[in-house]
C-alpha cells in the first residue's frame, strides 16, 4: 500500500506539500497549481488513499454526519437519506444512519452514540413528530443540527420542510374542482406539525368554497385509517363522502382497500387523493393520485444547511414546494 512518502518521492515534493494538497486543514496553505496537479497525479498513479484519522486530526473534523430516521420501513425516508448521502459524498463526508423507530429512548441512545463518534453535525428526519425531550436532547448535544420537518416547539433548531399547508390546499381544491362536494380529510395525529399543516390546508380550501370541513382523525397508521374508513363507509350512501384526501399514502391505500371491501367504486363513487407519491402509487389499480414530495431534495437541502452550520454560518429554514400528481383514483366520472 502506498504511503504519503511514496507520493512525495514520485511528485518530487516534500511530505508537507503532499499533505497540504490532499489533506488540507481548516487554514489552507497556498500550493502552486502545477505542483498540486503533480501531487494529485502521483497519488492517483499510486492509488494512494489519505488517512481519514490524519485528516481528522488536522482539521478537527471527523468527516461523519449523524442521520436519524424514524423508520426505514417507510419508503419516504430512504429517499430522503439517498439525497442526503449524495450531497455528503460530494463533500467527502459519510453518513451514520440510525433507525430510531420513533422511540424517544432509542433516539436519546443514538444521540449519545453519535456524540461519542464525534460527528460533525446531526440531521434528524421526522422532525415534526419529535418529542420535547428529544428536541431538548438535540439542543443539549451542542452539535450543529438540522431537522427535516418543521418542529412543534419554538426551539432554535435549523430545519428544512415542505409547504404542507399549501400542497394540501391545492390537492383539496383539485377534488372540489373535479365536481366532488363532500370531501373528508383522513387525518393523522394533530400533534405532528406535518399532519396539522395538511389538515389546515384542507380546511382552508373548504372554507374558500364555503363548504364544511370534515376531519376523520386517526393515529396515522394504515391499520388506523382502515378501521376509520370502514366505519365511515357504513353510513348511509346519501351522506357518505364522495372524496377522501388522506394525509399520507399508506392511509390512502387503506381507504381504497376499505372502499373495495364495502363495494364502493374508486373513483366512480369515491375519489381518493394521498400525500407522498410513493413509487408504487402508479402501479395500483386504480393508480393513486397523490401529492409528490421532493424527498431527495429534502435530504440534499438538509446536508447543505448542516455544512453551513459547521462552517459557522447563520441559516434560515428552507421550505420546498410539493404538488399533486393526478392519476386514476381522482378521475372525473360522468
Beta strands, then each sheet from edge to edge (+ up, - down):
strand 1: 64-69
strand 2: 94-99
strand 3: 121-125
strand 4: 144-148
strand 5: 158-162
strand 6: 183-187
strand 7: 215-217
strand 8: 243-246
strand 9: 271-276
strand 10: 289-292
strand 11: 318-320
strand 12: 323-325
sheet 1: 2+ 1+ 3+ 4+ 5+ 11+
sheet 2: 7+ 6+ 8+ 9+ 10+ 12-
end
